[in-house]
Amino acid sequence: MNKEDFYIKLKTTLEETTSFPTKYLFKFIVPNIDKKILQVEEIFNHLGAVMETKPSKNGNYISISIHVVMKDASQIIEKYREAEKVEGIISL
């Protein structure tokens, strides 16, 4: 499945199963480099997001959990698209 198909399916699923606005949990893994972590934080800046970070066992990666109120499925997809521009990011 290509990324476009994935996002179409995700949007449909979110619209069928979620009442908006909703508190949504984004989870990412990024290389443990300050610049990468800041890039992710900037995506959710000014949205009242609550972020938690946890380094991997060997410290090479960091897990970022972001709790934020999203107004609709399109806004969620938009944030995933912005996040995929961060080099080395993995969306969970």
N, C-alpha and C positions, 0 to 999 in steps of 0.2 A: 504494500500500500504506500503510495507516495504521500508527501506531506500535505498536499492540497486535499486529497481524499480523507486523510486523517482528520484535518481540521473541520471539514464538512460533517464528517460523522460525529466528531466531538460536539460541535455546535448543536446538531440535531438531538443528540443524547442529553445535553445540558438543558435544552429548551423543553424536552419531554419530562425530565425528572427533577427539575429545580425550580423553585419559586424565587423570582428576583424582586428586589435586590437580595443577595445572599452573601454570607461570609464564606469565602472560598479559600482553600488551602493549595498554594503552589509549593512544589518541592523541586529543588534543583541540586545538582552536584556540580561544583566548579573546581578547577585547579586552585589550590590554596595560594593565590596571588592577590594582594590587596587590590590591584587594579580591576581584576575580574569580579571580586566581591562588590566593589563600589559600583561597577557597571550594573550589576543585578539590583543593588539597592536603589540606584537612580531610576530604574524602570518603574518602581513602586513609590517613588518619592511623592509627597503631597497627597497621598491617598489614605493616610491614617493606617498604614500597614504595620503589623507587628511581626518582626523578623527574629528568628532564632537560628543560630549557627552552631554547627558541631563539626570539629575536625575529624578526619578519618583516623584510623588507628596509627598509620605511619605518618600522618600529617601532610600528605601530598595533595589531598582534596579536602573540600569543606562542603558539608551539607547545609543548604539554606532552606528553611521552612518559612513561608510567608502567609500570614493570615490577613486577609483584606476583604472588605465589602465590595462586591462587584455588582454593577447595575443591570447587566445582561450578559448573555452568552457571547455576544460580539466583543465586549470589552475583555472577557477572559481570553478569547482567541487572539485579540490584539496584543495582550501582554505576553502570551507564549511566542508570538511572532517577533516581538521586540527582544525577548530573551534569547531566541535562537541566534541572534547576531553576536552574542558573547562567545568568543572563541573557546572551545573546549567544554561548553556547558552541556549537561545532560538533564533533560526534563523527566521527572518521575510521575 
